Amino acid sequence: MTRIKCCGMTRVEDAVLASQWGADAIGVIFTARSKRRVDIAQARAICAALPPFVSTVALFMDDDAQLVRDVQREVQPDLLQFHGQESEDWCRQFGHRYLKAIAMGEGAKALEQLHAYPSAAGLLLDGHGLGEAGGSGKSFDWSLMPQHLTQPLILAGGLTAENVGHAVRTARPWAVDVSSGIESFPGIKDRAKMHAFIEAVRGAL
Ligand SMILES: O=C(O)c1ccccc1NCC(=O)[C@H](O)[C@H](O)COP(=O)(O)O
């Protein structure tokens, strides 16, 4: 079964619906680089509304370590996600399970980065270029997805209800991550698109 992370949530009602329809994880973004940024109070409200067994992921991109610590303490997410050029040592300093995003915009060369984060709970391969923000809607060549790594791999970038079935069959990821493909506006999720996306992943064999 392919797990589903719906990212860039800013509204309680969107996150609750996603979890009711079958999303396994909800992402909330704290970096100032994002149009989907939430503050600690919004994130706490979203996380508190979720049912048991739905994971919460807090996203950062080359942010100050103090922001990460504040979010750890105040929001208590299940996982951290680092989306910038953070080193492994930097990611590990928080003593918290984390995902590391790998920018796949440069193609196969980016795969060298996959071995740089052995302590990561998972690696999220995203379609944007190095140094660019996520949530870009850009996809990459899904056939580049490695098949023999021990760490779980999460496929991200430009996924929609229309293409995610093909993406899952090609890349065979542990999970998929989506943001702009289920939105009507950055941070505002479109219910029909979100429902169709989750159904498409569940139906992908
Ligand atoms: O979504 C953002 O605004 C964002 C900004 C800065 C760093 C990371 C960000 N998002 C990270 C994600 O995990 C997105 O879900 C992922 O990039 C996929 O986005 P999309 O291509 O829009 O589905």
The ligand as an ORCA input file, in Angstrom:
! r2SCAN-3c Opt
* xyz 0 1
  O       5.166     23.767     -0.324
  C       5.895     24.735     -0.045
  O       5.475     25.912     -0.087
  C       7.325     24.501      0.376
  C       8.175     25.610      0.515
  C       9.490     25.440      0.910
  C       9.962     24.167      1.158
  C       9.131     23.053      1.020
  C       7.811     23.208      0.617
  N       6.979     22.104      0.392
  C       7.463     20.777      0.563
  C       6.626     19.618      0.219
  O       6.785     18.560      0.847
  C       5.694     19.635     -0.969
  O       4.579     18.881     -0.653
  C       6.439     19.017     -2.143
  O       7.424     19.923     -2.536
  C       5.526     18.706     -3.334
  O       4.907     19.868     -3.805
  P       4.024     19.855     -5.139
  O       4.945     19.737     -6.305
  O       3.303     21.160     -5.121
  O       3.065     18.700     -5.016
*
